Amino acid sequence: MMSVPSSIDSPQAKLVYLCLQYADGATIDELQTQTAMAKLSLYTILRNLKTAGLVSKQGSEYRIPET
């Protein structure tokens, strides 16, 4: 079952998180295609999610860390 951590407030960040969760990871280009969001916005969201420990980057792919 997919869920979003309660610490994520932004609807855009929730969408990115769910996309990563559903796809089991994605690149910026894949996220841009899936969300129709600008890359600049995606980089900001991903940076914030990464700082919060909710997303990790492996090569060019962003993922939800396993718990």
C-alpha positions as CSV (number, residue, x, y, z in Angstrom):
1,M,0.0,0.0,0.0
2,M,1.3,3.4,-0.9
3,S,1.4,6.2,1.6
4,V,3.0,9.6,2.0
5,P,4.8,10.6,5.2
6,S,2.8,13.2,7.2
7,S,5.9,15.5,7.2
8,I,5.4,16.2,3.5
9,D,3.1,19.2,3.2
10,S,3.4,20.3,-0.4
11,P,1.0,18.7,-2.9
12,Q,3.7,18.7,-5.5
13,A,6.2,17.0,-3.2
14,K,3.5,14.4,-2.3
15,L,3.0,13.7,-6.1
16,V,6.8,13.3,-6.6
17,Y,7.0,11.0,-3.6
18,L,4.2,8.9,-4.8
19,C,5.7,8.7,-8.3
20,L,9.0,7.5,-6.9
21,Q,7.2,5.0,-4.7
22,Y,5.1,3.6,-7.5
23,A,7.9,3.4,-10.0
24,D,10.4,2.1,-7.5
25,G,12.7,5.0,-8.4
26,A,13.0,7.5,-11.3
27,T,15.3,9.9,-13.1
28,I,14.6,13.6,-13.3
29,D,13.5,13.2,-17.0
30,E,11.1,10.4,-16.0
31,L,9.6,12.4,-13.2
32,Q,9.2,15.4,-15.5
33,T,7.3,13.2,-17.9
34,Q,5.1,11.6,-15.2
35,T,4.3,14.9,-13.3
36,A,4.5,17.5,-16.1
37,M,6.5,19.7,-13.6
38,A,9.5,21.8,-14.6
39,K,12.9,20.4,-13.8
40,L,13.8,23.3,-11.6
41,S,10.8,22.6,-9.4
42,L,11.6,18.9,-9.3
43,Y,15.2,19.6,-8.3
44,T,14.0,21.8,-5.5
45,I,11.4,19.2,-4.3
46,L,13.9,16.4,-4.5
47,R,16.6,18.4,-2.6
48,N,14.1,19.0,0.2
49,L,12.9,15.4,0.3
50,K,16.6,14.3,0.3
51,T,17.5,16.7,3.2
52,A,14.5,15.3,5.1
53,G,15.9,11.7,4.6
54,L,12.8,10.7,2.5
55,V,14.6,10.3,-0.8
56,S,18.0,9.1,-1.8
57,K,19.9,9.4,-5.1
58,Q,21.7,6.5,-6.7
59,G,23.5,7.5,-9.8
60,S,20.9,9.5,-11.8
61,E,18.0,7.8,-10.2
62,Y,16.0,9.0,-7.1
63,R,14.5,6.4,-4.8
64,I,12.6,6.0,-1.6
65,P,15.1,4.5,0.9
66,E,14.2,1.1,2.2
67,T,13.3,1.1,5.9
